[in-house]
Amino acid sequence: MLSLRVDHFTGKPTAYSTEEIKGKTTLSPKLGIVYQPIKDKLSVFGNYMNGFQYLDAAAVDITDNEGNVTGREVRFFEPEQANQWEIGSKASLIKDRLSVTASYYDIKVKNKLMGNGIDATQAGEVQSKGFEVSVLGSPIDGLNIIAGYSHNNNEVIKDAEDSGYLGLRTEEAGPENLFNFWANYTIQQGALKNFGLGFGANSASKLLTLNRSTIGTFALPGYTVFNAALSYNAEKYSAVLKVDNLSNEKYFIGWSTINPQFARSISLGLNY
């Protein structure tokens, strides 16, 4: 696969600027290749992708040496550019009943807008690299499995020395490790035929919702949440009894915020 996106962006002057805005053209190439050493059983792949994101212009205050506001100006930014390459493999196992995919990636974002407001600069460069593994399938009759694990190293590799971000993980990067698992087995015969039992978990390592050398680090702790379900599926109706957060784990998510999540909950679903 080979493609090229060509994007031409224009704009009009604002209330804070009578200067005519010049048009901007951005190119975004993509390349991908897949090879099957064992046809329909084992694939290896690699790809390169470029992406970009236009940034809104910002109206900021102009101040004198004493901090008095003397006017306003519009600050324009270059598009943020991301370049990513990835390699991986996908295997079909147990007579095509189970699919396993593993990949390694490296992403660099340049022209990253760091800070905010009048202190915003576009000197940042961020690198994210890591690997992902996913499993999907039905290895035996009645059993369905979905599982995934990802590990991500993220670091600001270029920025102003006094910015507070250089060498640290970005606050929007999320947890370094994520894991999810769900398995459901439906009895195939006998008196309990069509009854099903499911069990799963979601896990995340700590989240650095604030991470700057100038003001410190604040981390939301990691967590593991277990869930379970009991179901019955007939031809025309079904019933599912589900328990989320079996261990009543107290956990939080957020991005510069602290958002408490649900405690243990029980729900019953009926479908006809």
C-alpha positions as CSV (number, residue, x, y, z in Angstrom):
1,M,0.0,0.0,0.0
2,L,1.4,3.4,-1.0
3,S,-0.5,6.7,-0.6
4,L,0.1,10.4,-0.3
5,R,-2.2,13.0,1.2
6,V,-1.9,16.6,0.1
7,D,-3.6,19.2,2.3
8,H,-3.8,22.9,1.5
9,F,-5.0,25.1,4.3
10,T,-5.9,28.8,4.1
11,G,-7.5,31.2,6.6
12,K,-8.7,34.8,7.0
13,P,-7.4,37.6,9.2
14,T,-8.9,37.9,12.7
15,A,-9.9,40.8,14.9
16,Y,-6.4,40.8,16.4
17,S,-4.5,40.7,13.1
18,T,-5.0,42.4,9.8
19,E,-2.1,40.5,8.2
20,E,-3.2,38.2,5.4
21,I,-2.6,34.6,6.3
22,K,-0.5,32.7,3.9
23,G,-1.7,29.4,2.5
24,K,0.1,26.3,3.8
25,T,0.5,23.0,2.0
26,T,1.3,19.8,4.0
27,L,2.3,16.4,2.6
28,S,1.5,13.1,4.4
29,P,2.9,9.8,2.9
30,K,2.0,6.3,3.9
31,L,3.6,2.9,3.1
32,G,2.7,-0.6,4.1
33,I,3.7,-4.1,3.2
34,V,2.5,-7.6,4.3
35,Y,4.2,-10.9,3.5
36,Q,3.0,-14.4,4.3
37,P,5.8,-16.9,4.9
38,I,3.1,-19.5,5.5
39,K,0.1,-18.7,3.4
40,D,-3.0,-18.0,5.5
41,K,-1.2,-19.1,8.7
42,L,1.6,-16.6,9.4
43,S,2.0,-13.0,8.2
44,V,4.7,-10.4,8.9
45,F,4.1,-6.8,8.2
46,G,5.7,-3.4,8.3
47,N,4.5,0.1,7.7
48,Y,5.5,3.8,7.8
49,M,2.9,6.5,8.4
50,N,3.1,10.3,8.5
51,G,0.3,12.3,10.1
52,F,-0.2,16.0,11.0
53,Q,-2.5,18.2,13.0
54,Y,-3.2,21.8,12.4
55,L,-3.1,24.0,15.6
56,D,-5.5,26.9,16.3
57,A,-4.0,30.3,16.3
58,A,-3.8,31.8,19.8
59,A,-4.5,35.4,20.8
60,V,-2.1,36.3,23.6
61,D,-1.4,39.5,25.6
62,I,1.6,41.7,24.9
63,T,3.2,43.0,28.1
64,D,5.9,45.4,28.9
65,N,8.9,44.9,31.3
66,E,6.7,45.7,34.3
67,G,4.0,43.1,33.3
68,N,1.5,45.7,32.1
69,V,-0.7,44.5,29.2
70,T,-0.1,46.8,26.2
71,G,-2.0,45.0,23.5
72,R,-2.8,41.6,21.9
73,E,-1.3,39.7,19.1
74,V,-2.2,36.5,17.2
75,R,0.4,33.7,17.4
76,F,0.4,31.2,14.5
77,F,1.9,27.7,14.7
78,E,3.2,25.1,12.3
79,P,1.3,21.8,12.0
80,E,2.4,19.2,14.5
81,Q,4.0,16.3,12.5
82,A,4.1,12.6,13.5
83,N,6.2,10.0,11.9
84,Q,5.6,6.3,12.8
85,W,7.0,3.0,11.8
86,E,5.8,-0.4,12.9
87,I,6.8,-4.0,12.4
88,G,4.9,-7.1,13.6
89,S,3.5,-10.5,12.9
90,K,0.1,-12.2,12.9
91,A,-0.4,-16.0,13.4
92,S,-3.4,-18.2,13.0
93,L,-3.3,-21.1,15.4
94,I,-5.3,-24.2,16.3
95,K,-6.8,-24.7,12.9
96,D,-7.6,-21.0,12.5
97,R,-9.5,-20.8,15.7
98,L,-7.1,-18.5,17.5
99,S,-5.4,-15.4,16.2
100,V,-2.3,-13.9,17.8
101,T,-0.9,-10.5,16.7
102,A,2.3,-8.8,18.1
103,S,3.8,-5.5,16.9
104,Y,6.5,-3.0,17.8
105,Y,6.2,0.7,17.0
106,D,8.1,3.9,17.2
107,I,6.4,7.3,16.9
108,K,8.1,10.8,16.9
109,V,6.1,14.0,17.0
110,K,7.8,17.2,16.2
111,N,6.6,20.8,16.3
112,K,4.9,19.8,19.5
113,L,3.1,22.7,21.2
114,M,4.4,22.7,24.8
115,G,3.0,24.7,27.7
116,N,-0.1,26.9,27.3
117,G,-1.2,30.5,27.0
118,I,1.4,33.2,26.6
119,D,4.2,30.7,27.5
120,A,3.3,28.3,24.7
121,T,6.3,27.3,22.5
122,Q,6.5,25.0,19.6
123,A,10.0,23.6,20.3
124,G,8.9,20.2,21.6
125,E,9.6,16.8,20.2
126,V,8.1,13.7,21.8
127,Q,8.9,10.0,21.2
128,S,6.7,7.1,22.0
129,K,7.8,3.5,21.4
130,G,6.5,0.2,22.7
131,F,4.8,-3.1,21.8
132,E,1.4,-4.6,21.7
133,V,0.1,-8.2,21.9
134,S,-3.5,-9.3,21.2
135,V,-5.2,-12.7,21.3
136,L,-8.6,-13.3,19.8
137,G,-10.5,-16.5,19.1
138,S,-12.4,-19.7,20.1
139,P,-9.8,-22.5,20.8
140,I,-12.6,-25.0,21.7
141,D,-16.3,-25.1,21.1
142,G,-18.1,-22.8,23.4
143,L,-15.1,-20.8,24.6
144,N,-14.4,-17.3,23.4
145,I,-11.3,-15.3,24.4
146,I,-10.2,-11.8,23.9
147,A,-7.0,-10.4,25.5
148,G,-4.5,-7.6,25.0
149,Y,-1.4,-6.1,26.5
150,S,0.4,-2.9,25.6
151,H,3.6,-1.3,26.9
152,N,4.5,2.3,26.0
153,N,7.6,4.3,26.7
154,N,7.0,8.0,26.2
155,E,9.5,10.9,26.6
156,V,10.0,14.5,25.7
157,I,13.3,14.4,23.9
158,K,13.5,18.0,22.7
159,D,12.3,21.2,24.4
160,A,13.6,24.3,26.2
161,E,15.8,23.4,29.2
162,D,13.7,25.4,31.6
163,S,10.3,24.1,30.3
164,G,9.9,21.4,33.0
165,Y,9.0,18.7,30.4
166,L,12.4,17.7,28.9
167,G,13.3,14.1,29.6
168,L,9.9,13.3,31.2
169,R,6.8,11.3,30.2
170,T,4.1,13.5,28.8
171,E,1.0,14.0,30.9
172,E,-1.3,12.9,28.0
173,A,0.6,9.7,27.4
174,G,-1.6,7.6,29.7
175,P,-0.4,4.6,31.7
176,E,2.8,2.8,30.7
177,N,1.2,-0.6,30.8
178,L,-2.4,-1.7,29.9
179,F,-3.9,-5.2,30.1
180,N,-7.4,-6.5,29.3
181,F,-8.8,-10.0,29.3
182,W,-12.3,-11.6,28.9
183,A,-13.2,-15.2,28.5
184,N,-16.7,-16.6,28.1
185,Y,-17.7,-20.3,28.0
186,T,-21.1,-21.6,27.0
187,I,-22.0,-25.2,27.9
188,Q,-22.7,-27.1,24.7
189,Q,-24.8,-30.1,25.9
190,G,-26.6,-31.6,28.9
191,A,-29.0,-30.2,31.4
192,L,-27.1,-26.9,31.6
193,K,-26.8,-26.4,27.8
194,N,-26.8,-22.7,26.8
195,F,-25.7,-21.5,30.2
196,G,-22.6,-19.4,30.1
197,L,-20.0,-18.1,32.5
198,G,-17.7,-15.2,31.8
199,F,-14.7,-13.8,33.6
200,G,-12.3,-11.0,32.8
201,A,-10.0,-8.2,34.1
202,N,-8.9,-4.7,33.1
203,S,-5.6,-3.4,34.5
204,A,-3.5,-0.3,34.2
205,S,-0.3,0.9,35.7
206,K,0.0,4.3,37.4
207,L,-1.0,7.4,35.5
208,L,1.2,10.5,35.7
209,T,-1.6,13.1,35.5
210,L,0.9,15.8,36.4
211,N,4.6,15.4,35.5
212,R,6.9,18.5,35.3
213,S,10.3,19.1,36.9
214,T,9.2,22.7,37.7
215,I,6.3,21.8,39.9
216,G,6.5,18.1,40.6
217,T,4.7,14.8,39.8
218,F,1.3,13.6,40.8
219,A,0.4,10.0,40.0
220,L,-3.0,8.2,40.0
221,P,-2.2,4.7,41.3
222,G,-2.4,1.6,39.1
223,Y,-5.4,-0.7,39.4
224,T,-6.8,-4.1,38.4
225,V,-10.5,-4.5,38.1
226,F,-12.2,-8.0,37.8
227,N,-15.6,-8.6,36.2
228,A,-17.8,-11.7,35.9
229,A,-21.0,-12.7,34.2
230,L,-23.6,-15.6,34.2
231,S,-25.8,-15.9,31.1
232,Y,-28.4,-18.0,29.5
233,N,-29.0,-17.9,25.7
234,A,-32.0,-19.5,24.1
235,E,-33.2,-19.3,20.5
236,K,-35.4,-16.2,21.1
237,Y,-34.4,-14.8,24.4
238,S,-31.3,-14.3,26.6
239,A,-30.5,-13.2,30.2
240,V,-27.2,-11.9,31.5
241,L,-26.3,-11.3,35.2
242,K,-23.1,-9.3,35.4
243,V,-21.0,-8.1,38.2
244,D,-18.5,-5.3,37.5
245,N,-15.5,-4.6,39.9
246,L,-15.8,-7.8,41.9
247,S,-13.3,-6.8,44.5
248,N,-14.8,-3.4,44.9
249,E,-11.5,-1.7,43.9
250,K,-11.2,2.0,44.5
251,Y,-9.6,3.5,41.4
252,F,-9.3,6.7,39.5
253,I,-8.7,7.9,35.9
254,G,-8.2,11.4,34.6
255,W,-6.1,13.8,32.6
256,S,-5.1,16.7,34.9
257,T,-8.1,15.6,36.9
258,I,-9.0,12.9,39.5
259,N,-12.2,11.0,38.4
260,P,-13.4,8.3,40.8
261,Q,-14.8,5.2,39.0
262,F,-17.7,2.9,39.9
263,A,-17.5,0.7,42.9
264,R,-18.9,-2.9,42.6
265,S,-22.1,-3.0,40.6
266,I,-24.6,-5.7,39.6
267,S,-26.8,-5.6,36.5
268,L,-29.4,-7.9,34.9
269,G,-30.1,-7.8,31.2
270,L,-33.0,-9.4,29.6
271,N,-33.4,-9.6,25.8
272,Y,-36.2,-11.1,23.6
